Amino acid sequence: MFSSFAKRQLTSLHAIPIVIGAVFKAFVGFDFKKAGALITAIFQLVGAAFFDTPVKPYGEKLDMNKFELVWQDEFENGFDDTVWQGHYVYGDEDTQLRDTAWWNREQVSFSDDGCLLLSASYREDGPKGAGYYSYGMETNPNKNYNGRHKGYEQLYGYFEVRCILPKGAGLNPSFWILTDGMWADDTDGGVSGCEIDLFETLYTYDESSVYHDSVYQTVHVDSYEEHHRSEIQGYFYADDPYNKFNTYGVEWNEDGYIFYINGVETARTDFAGVCEVPLYFIISLGVNENIVRNEYLPSVFKVDYVRAYQYKETSPVR
């Protein structure tokens, strides 16, 4: 009966009776505010199940007590080129065309309140001439273009970014974790190579659309060639993400991945076998042809921090 439903839609369908039960409990406990929020969630879950539309995160809250902070970049001191370097470009002075924009280091700046700013803009005098420019940066420890780069990668834990999204059509801000094993022609599922997208957005940016103010979260495995497979966890609303800071995170251990927005669980999966090798971080601002109707340029992706936590115990329990 449900063979045409994606896993994320079935998950929403199965959650409906659970949330209905929670509504009754809230009414019994005279918690009418919670009951109202849960009723809204039910309508969203129905939409997600039958039309694959976004839902507000409604899962368990993240328990930070089981983690300890082991690495962070608050971007208070600018661009640390022993940790970060260009993604898809080969050195800080390099410029490469990716999709519709040239990626170049000059698109990076920093705010007075200590945030990283990645901008997408149209430049008449860019390094490659007139055109759209953007950037992406990574902590891949396996590449060293400047002779100082050490990078950072980590196996298991909780990973989080706090940011404000750039406005306008044609942009795909994203924070993802990756390993070079993902480039193997045919990996063993996600065990030795995967990509985990903590969030990214649709390129459309339509303020009248039901998808506006939402992000989606995805696991990719088995290379970027013919064997590639992926599983979108769903579309989820953040809190006014183009004007306010939100956090996007993933908890990763031997059992699987648990995704979060603002510390509330959105989805969990062990799709294709859980990755068993360290992953590094990527912050990027993708651009596609919809950029020609973007009325907000230059549009800025503002990142407050990236943080990595490790479990306090060696065998975390989900």
For each residue, the residues with C-beta under 8 A, 3 or more apart:
1:
2: 5 10 13
3:
4:
5: 2 9 10 13 49
6: 9 10 52 232
7: 10 11 231 269
8: 11 12 48 52 232 233 234 267
9: 5 6 12 13 48 49 50 52
10: 2 5 6 7 13 14 49
11: 7 8 14 15 234 267
12: 8 9 15 16 45 46 48 49 55 234
13: 2 5 9 10 16 45 49
14: 10 11 17 18
15: 11 12 18 19 45 58
16: 12 13 19 20 42 45 46 49
17: 14 20 21
18: 14 15 21 22
19: 15 16 22 23 38 41 42 45 58
20: 16 17 23 24 42
21: 17 18 24 25
22: 18 19 25 26 38
23: 19 20 26 27 35 38 39 42
24: 20 21 27 28
25: 21 22 28 29
26: 22 23 29 31 32 34 35 38
27: 23 24 30 31 32 35
28: 24 25
29: 25 26
30: 27
31: 26 27 34 35
32: 26 27 35 36
33: 36 37
34: 26 31 37 38
35: 23 26 27 31 32 38 39
36: 32 33 39 40
37: 33 34 40 41
38: 19 22 23 26 34 35 41 42 58
39: 23 35 36 42 43
40: 36 37 43 44 56
41: 19 37 38 44 45 55 56 58
42: 16 19 20 23 38 39 45 46
43: 39 40 46 47
44: 40 41 47 48 53 54 55 56
45: 12 13 15 16 19 41 42 48 49 55 58
46: 12 16 42 43 49 50
47: 43 44 50 51 53 55 210
48: 8 9 12 44 45 51 52 53 54 55 234 235
49: 5 9 10 12 13 16 45 46
50: 9 46 47
51: 47 48
52: 6 8 9 48 234 235
53: 44 47 48 210 211 235
54: 44 48 210 211 214 234 235 236 237
55: 12 41 44 45 47 48 58 234 235 236 237
56: 40 41 44 236 237
57: 236 237 260 261 262 264 265 266
58: 15 19 38 41 45 55 264
59: 264 265 266 267
60: 264 265
61: 263 264 265
62: 158 249 251 260 263 264 265
63: 66
64: 67 158 263 309
65:
66: 63 311 312 313 316
67: 64 157 158 309 310 311 312
68: 309 310 311 312
69: 72 307 308 309
70: 154 157 308 309 310
71: 152 154 307 308
72: 69 305 306 307 308
73: 80 83 84 305 306 307
74: 114 304 305
75: 78 110 114 115 116 303 304 305
76: 114
77: 80
78: 75 110
79: 84 108 110 116
80: 73 77 83 84
81: 84 85 92 146 148 149
82: 148 149 150
83: 73 80 139 149 150 151 152
84: 73 79 80 81 137 138 139
85: 81 91 92 137 138 140 143 145 146 149 151
86: 89 90 91 92 94 103 105 135 136 137 138 145
87: 103 136 137 138 140 282 284
88: 96 98 103 136
89: 86 94 95 96 103 104 105 135
90: 86 94 96 145
91: 85 86 94 145 146
92: 81 85 86 105 145 146
93: 105
94: 86 89 90 91 104 105 145
95: 89 102 103 104 126 127 128
96: 88 89 90 102 103
97: 101 102 103 128
98: 88 101 102 103 134 136 286 287
99: 286 287 288
100: 132 170 287 288 289 291
101: 97 98 120 131 132 133 134 286 287 291
102: 95 96 97 98 126 127 128 131 132 133 134
103: 86 87 88 89 95 96 97 98 107 133 134 135 136
104: 89 94 95 107 126 127 128 133 135
105: 86 89 92 93 94 108 135
106: 126 127 133
107: 103 104 118 119 120 121 133 134 135 285
108: 79 105 116 117 118 135 137
109: 117 119
110: 75 78 79 114 115 116 117
111: 114 115 117 302
112:
113:
114: 74 75 76 110 111 304
115: 75 110 111 302 303 304
116: 75 79 108 110 283 302 303
117: 108 109 110 111 300 301 302 303
118: 107 108 134 135 136 137 166 173 283 284 285 300 301 303
119: 107 109 134 135 166 285 298 299 300 301
120: 101 107 132 133 134 166 170 171 285 287 291 294 297 298 299 301
121: 107 132 133 134 297 298 299
122: 130 131 132 133 297 298
123: 126 130 131 132 133
124: 130
125: 130
126: 95 102 104 106 123 129 130 131 133
127: 95 102 104 106
128: 95 97 102 104 131
129: 126
130: 122 123 124 125 126
131: 101 102 122 123 126 128
132: 100 101 102 120 121 122 123 287 291
133: 101 102 103 104 106 107 120 121 122 123 126
134: 98 101 102 103 107 118 119 120 121 285 286 287
135: 86 89 103 104 105 107 108 118 119 284 285
136: 86 87 88 98 103 118 282 283 284 285 286
137: 84 85 86 87 108 118 282 283 284
138: 84 85 86 87 151 178 280 281 282 283
139: 83 84 151 152 153 280 281 282
140: 85 87 143 151 153 178 180 280
141: 149 150 151 152 153 280
142: 151 180
143: 85 140 149 151
144: 147 148 149 150 151
145: 85 86 90 91 92 94 149
146: 81 85 91 92 149
147: 144
148: 81 82 144
149: 81 82 83 85 141 143 144 145 146
150: 82 83 141 144
151: 83 85 138 139 140 141 142 143 144 280
152: 71 83 139 141 280 281 308
153: 139 140 141 179 278 279 280
154: 70 71 157 159 278 279 308 310
155: 276 277 278 279
156: 252 253 254 310 311 316
157: 67 70 154 251 252 253 308 309 310 311
158: 62 64 67 249 250 251 252 308 309
159: 154 177 198 249 250 252 281 306 307 308 309
160: 198 247 248 249 260 306 307 309
161: 175 198 199 247 248 249 283 303 305 306 307
162: 245 246 247 303 304 305
163: 173 175 245 246 248 301 302 303 304
164: 241 242 243 244 245 246 301 302
165: 173 201 241 242 301
166: 118 119 120 171 173 242 285 296 299 300 301 302
167: 171 205 242 296 299
168: 171 205 291 294 295 296 297 299
169: 203 204 205 206 290 291 293 294
170: 100 120 203 205 287 288 289 290 291 292 293 294
171: 120 166 167 168 201 203 205 285 286 287 291 294 299 301
172: 200 201 202 203 284 285 286 287 288
173: 118 163 165 166 200 201 284 285 286 301
174: 197 198 199 200 201 282 283 284 285 286
175: 161 163 197 198 199 248 281 282 283 306
176: 195 196 197 198 200 281 282 284
177: 159 195 196 198 250 279 280 281 282
178: 138 140 182 194 195 196 279 280 282
179: 153 182 192 193 194 275 277 278 279 280
180: 140 142 183 193
181: 184 187 192 193 194 277
182: 178 179 187 193 194 195 220 221 223 224
183: 180 193 223 224
184: 181 187 192 193 223
185: 223 225 227
186: 222 223 227
187: 181 182 184 190 191 192 193 194 221 222 223 227
188: 191 192 273
189: 221 222 272 273
190: 187 193 194 219 221 222 271 272 273 274 275
191: 187 188 273 274 275 276 277
192: 179 181 184 187 188 275 276 277
193: 179 180 181 182 183 184 187 190 221 222 223 275 277
194: 178 179 181 182 187 190 219 220 221 272 275 279
195: 176 177 178 182 218 219 220 221
196: 176 177 178 218 219 220 250 252 257 275 279
197: 174 175 176 200 216 217 218 219 220
198: 159 160 161 174 175 176 177 217 248 249 250 259
199: 161 174 175 215 216 217 248 261
200: 172 173 174 176 197 215 216 218 286
201: 165 171 172 173 174 205 214 215 216
202: 172 205 211 214 216
203: 169 170 171 172 286 288 290
204: 169 209 211 290
205: 167 168 169 170 171 201 202 212 290 294
206: 169 209 211 212
207: 212
208: 212
209: 204 206 212
210: 47 53 54
211: 53 54 202 204 206 214 235
212: 205 206 207 208 209
213: 237 238 240 241 242
214: 54 201 202 211 235 236 237 238
215: 199 200 201 235 236 238 241 248 261
216: 197 199 200 201 202 232 233 234 235 236
217: 197 198 199 232 233 234 236 248 250 259 266 267
218: 195 196 197 200 230 231 232 233
219: 190 194 195 196 197 230 231 233 257 269 271 272
220: 182 194 195 196 197 224 228 229 230
221: 182 187 189 190 193 194 195 228 229 230 271 272 273
222: 186 187 189 190 193 227 228 229 272
223: 182 183 184 185 186 187 193 226 227 228
224: 182 183 220 228
225: 185 228
226: 223
227: 185 186 187 222 223
228: 220 221 222 223 224 225
229: 220 221 222 272
230: 218 219 220 221
231: 7 218 219 269 271 272
232: 6 8 216 217 218
233: 8 216 217 218 219 259 266 267 269
234: 8 11 12 48 52 54 55 216 217 266 267
235: 48 52 53 54 55 211 214 215 216
236: 54 55 56 57 214 215 216 217 261 266 267
237: 54 55 56 57 213 214 261
238: 213 214 215 241 246 248 261 262
239: 244 246 262
240: 213 243 244
241: 164 165 213 215 238 244 246
242: 164 165 166 167 213
243: 164 240
244: 164 239 240 241
245: 162 163 164 304
246: 162 163 164 238 239 241 261 262
247: 160 161 162 260 261 262 263
248: 160 161 163 175 198 199 215 217 238 260 261
249: 62 158 159 160 161 198 259 260 261 263
250: 158 159 177 196 198 217 257 258 259 260
251: 62 157 158 257 258 260
252: 156 157 158 159 196 256 257 258 274 275 279
253: 156 157 256 274 311 316 318
254: 156 274 276
255: 270 274 318
256: 252 253 268 269 270 274 318
257: 196 219 250 251 252 268 269 270 271 274
258: 250 251 252 265 267 268 318
259: 198 217 233 249 250 265 266 267 268
260: 57 62 160 247 248 249 250 251 263 264 265 266
261: 57 199 215 236 237 238 246 247 248 249 264 266
262: 57 238 239 246 247
263: 61 62 64 247 249 260
264: 57 58 59 60 61 62 260 261
265: 57 59 60 61 62 258 259 260 268
266: 57 59 217 233 234 236 259 260 261
267: 8 11 59 217 233 234 236 258 259
268: 256 257 258 259 265 318
269: 7 219 231 233 256 257
270: 255 256 257 273 274
271: 190 219 221 231 257
272: 189 190 194 219 221 222 229 231
273: 188 189 190 191 221 270
274: 190 191 252 253 254 255 256 257 270
275: 179 190 191 192 193 194 196 252 279
276: 155 191 192 254
277: 155 179 181 191 192 193
278: 153 154 155 179
279: 153 154 155 177 178 179 194 196 252 275
280: 138 139 140 141 151 152 153 177 178 179
281: 138 139 152 159 175 176 177 306 308
282: 87 136 137 138 139 174 175 176 177 178
283: 116 118 136 137 138 161 174 175 301 303 306
284: 87 118 135 136 137 172 173 174 176
285: 107 118 119 120 134 135 136 166 171 172 173 174 301
286: 98 99 101 134 136 171 172 173 174 200 203
287: 98 99 100 101 120 132 134 170 171 172 291
288: 99 100 170 172 203 291
289: 100 170 292
290: 169 170 203 204 205 293 294
291: 100 101 120 132 168 169 170 171 287 288 294 297
292: 170 289
293: 169 170 290
294: 120 168 169 170 171 205 290 291 297 299
295: 168
296: 166 167 168 299
297: 120 121 122 168 291 294
298: 119 120 121 122
299: 119 120 121 166 167 168 171 294 296
300: 117 118 119 166
301: 117 118 119 120 163 164 165 166 171 173 283 285
302: 111 115 116 117 163 164 166
303: 75 115 116 117 118 161 162 163 283 306
304: 74 75 114 115 162 163 245
305: 72 73 74 75 161 162
306: 72 73 159 160 161 175 281 283 303
307: 69 71 72 73 159 160 161
308: 69 70 71 72 152 154 157 158 159 281
309: 64 67 68 69 70 157 158 159 160
310: 67 68 70 154 156 157
311: 66 67 68 156 157 253 314 316
312: 66 67 68
313: 66 316
314: 311
315:
316: 66 156 253 311 313
317:
318: 253 255 256 258 268
